[in-house]
Amino acid sequence: PGLSYRWIFNTTTLYVQKDTRRFVSQGTGNLYIAKVEPWDVGNYTCAVTNPEAQQSTWGPPTPLTLRSDGVMGEYEPKIEVRFPETTHAAKGSSVKLECFALGK
């Protein structure tokens, strides 16, 4: 408890709060990137801070590359859809159906 996570892209801290494609889970420290673009290619390093102990540690850089052959790797995203058989909604109301892509 009390740990905070941040990610460094090459040499710059990612400010994901301003970025709708990227998200850092403060529960796990995982970095999620939706729709990877060519400018996302580079090295990502996770930094974990324990403010109570006034200590930080950095993990090793993890390179992100794009494949040009169209072949998915072993961590290919898997789409999980759990829509109900029937959805009832009042006219004029909003309905939200969630879909998740899982992968690394």
C-alpha positions as CSV (number, residue, x, y, z in Angstrom):
1,P,0.0,0.0,0.0
2,G,1.1,3.5,-0.7
3,L,3.2,2.6,-3.8
4,S,3.0,4.8,-6.8
5,Y,3.9,3.9,-10.4
6,R,5.1,5.9,-13.3
7,W,6.5,5.0,-16.7
8,I,9.4,6.5,-18.5
9,F,9.3,6.5,-22.4
10,N,12.9,6.6,-23.6
11,T,14.0,9.4,-21.3
12,T,10.7,11.3,-20.7
13,T,8.1,10.6,-18.1
14,L,4.8,9.6,-19.6
15,Y,1.9,11.9,-18.5
16,V,-0.8,9.4,-19.2
17,Q,-3.5,11.5,-17.5
18,K,-3.6,13.7,-20.6
19,D,-3.4,10.7,-23.0
20,T,-6.6,8.8,-23.8
21,R,-4.7,5.9,-25.4
22,R,-2.6,5.0,-22.4
23,F,-3.4,4.1,-18.8
24,V,-1.3,3.1,-15.8
25,S,-3.0,1.0,-13.2
26,Q,-2.1,2.3,-9.7
27,G,-3.1,-1.0,-8.3
28,T,-0.6,-3.2,-10.4
29,G,1.6,-0.7,-12.1
30,N,0.7,-2.1,-15.5
31,L,0.9,0.2,-18.5
32,Y,-1.9,-0.3,-21.1
33,I,-1.6,1.2,-24.6
34,A,-4.6,1.2,-27.0
35,K,-3.9,1.2,-30.7
36,V,-0.1,1.3,-30.8
37,E,1.2,3.8,-33.3
38,P,4.7,4.1,-34.8
39,W,5.6,6.9,-32.4
40,D,5.0,4.6,-29.5
41,V,8.1,2.5,-30.5
42,G,10.9,2.9,-27.9
43,N,12.0,1.8,-24.5
44,Y,9.5,1.8,-21.5
45,T,10.8,1.7,-17.9
46,C,8.7,1.4,-14.8
47,A,9.6,3.4,-11.7
48,V,8.0,2.4,-8.4
49,T,8.0,4.9,-5.5
50,N,7.3,4.3,-1.8
51,P,6.7,7.7,-0.4
52,E,6.6,6.5,3.2
53,A,10.1,5.0,2.9
54,Q,11.2,7.8,0.6
55,Q,12.6,5.3,-1.9
56,S,12.2,4.7,-5.6
57,T,13.4,1.8,-7.8
58,W,13.5,1.5,-11.6
59,G,12.9,-1.7,-13.6
60,P,14.9,-2.6,-16.7
61,P,13.8,-0.9,-20.0
62,T,11.3,-2.9,-22.0
63,P,11.5,-2.3,-25.8
64,L,8.3,-1.8,-27.8
65,T,8.6,-2.6,-31.5
66,L,6.1,-2.9,-34.3
67,R,5.9,-5.9,-36.5
68,S,5.5,-5.1,-40.2
69,D,4.7,-8.7,-41.3
70,G,1.1,-8.6,-39.8
71,V,1.8,-11.7,-37.7
72,M,0.7,-11.5,-34.1
73,G,3.0,-12.5,-31.3
74,E,2.4,-14.9,-28.4
75,Y,0.6,-12.1,-26.5
76,E,-2.0,-11.5,-29.2
77,P,-4.9,-9.5,-27.8
78,K,-8.0,-11.6,-27.0
79,I,-11.4,-9.9,-27.2
80,E,-13.7,-10.8,-24.4
81,V,-17.3,-9.9,-25.0
82,R,-20.0,-10.7,-22.5
83,F,-23.2,-9.2,-23.9
84,P,-26.5,-10.4,-22.6
85,E,-28.8,-12.4,-24.9
86,T,-31.3,-9.5,-24.8
87,T,-30.9,-6.0,-23.6
88,H,-34.0,-4.0,-22.6
89,A,-33.9,-0.2,-22.5
90,A,-36.4,2.5,-22.2
91,K,-36.7,4.8,-25.3
92,G,-34.3,7.7,-24.9
93,S,-32.2,6.0,-22.2
94,S,-28.5,5.1,-22.6
95,V,-27.1,1.6,-22.5
96,K,-23.4,0.8,-22.0
97,L,-22.0,-2.6,-23.2
98,E,-18.4,-3.2,-22.3
99,C,-15.8,-5.1,-24.4
100,F,-12.2,-5.8,-23.3
101,A,-9.1,-6.6,-25.2
102,L,-6.6,-8.6,-23.1
103,G,-3.0,-9.0,-24.0
104,K,0.6,-7.8,-23.4
